[in-house]
Amino acid sequence: MLDRLDQQPADALLALIKLYDADPRADKIDLGVGVYRTDDGATPVFAAVKAAEQKLVAEQDSKAYLGPEGDMGFVHALMPYVFGAQNPTMDGRIDGMQAPGGTGGLRLAFALAKRAGIKRIITGGPTWPNHPQILADLGMESVNFNHARADGTADLDALRTAIANAQDGDALLLHGCCHNPTGIDYTPAQWDEIAALVADSGLLPIIDLAYQGLGQGMEEDAAGMRKVLAAVPEALICYSCDKNFGLYRERVGALYVLTRSAADTAKVLTNGHILARVNWSQPPDHGAAAARIVLEDAGLTRQWLAELDEMRGRMREVRDALAAADNRVAGLDLTAIATQNGLFSILNLDKDQILAIRERHGVYMAGSGRINVAGLTMGNIEKFIAALADVAG
Ligand code: LMR
């Protein structure tokens, strides 16, 4: 029976990791999958996380099961950062559960929406390719609107129209910050408008917050989402610690639920617990426990936030350097890169140019033209700009 299954292509983004590894050129540049890199091109474990892991190994006395909700100490310790220190539970209306990475949080959110009778998720495009892929796997429909205008800013008209055309019982997927793949975030004024429009529409907002702290700052990157949460009765929030704790392969994330009351939130989460049980039973513990230890220790928290500041500062420098090279690359507008946020921006290159920059120059980027700006360093950025000028000119 299994021979009925067709051969499937490898995930295009993850396949880039292997293609890059197999390239023997010493000066190759990896701008593919979204991991942070230092100016030496390394992706080290955060020092705060390393210290927490050491403490965990020394002090953990059991690895017995915790349950489908995972480490609730981790889930709750994160909440002041995500929802604000003042009233992180919004009077008990928000609670959550641990999930295997942001992807696990998304899977839970979409499946919960499906259980609640939602069939269509309105999604700005381009988006992270795994969003529509998970929705398709759940038999849900993605309805697309255009996220990015040609000048590298957000297409608010398209979002307004998508909200106006929404049907009863639709959900709207929003990227909280550091939009993947475009880096184009909404301005504070745009978030004000979006919060009001979403509240009027009755749409269920599902917010993917996978890069908090990598855009403008921990508070700034959550501010837009918080405006939406303040305006609506219900929402689902999918959170990832993969990037802002550098825990990628440990798969650390969470799903948070906002409803009208603490009792409703608890009831919705029992559905999340069943979904976790049928998918992975219980989330992996180690990374979330390490993040919890960081968050419970004031010194480690300070160290973690300082490390995050440094990462953000370096990415800002790379963005500024790329934008400043705009006049050296004919045929491409690089200026908007300085105004965008997080790991990613999209370059307006076609398939042939993306292949040419890989074959001729050993520069690896996603097929959409997305680059991971953290893959650029003061050591390789000149080569990258020259390569761009070669293929785009
Ligand atoms: C990315 O978009 O590169 C990251 O979110 C990693 C992934 O799993 O795709």
Residues whose N, C-alpha, C, O or C-beta is under 5 A from the ligand:
A	BS01	LMR	G32 V33 G34
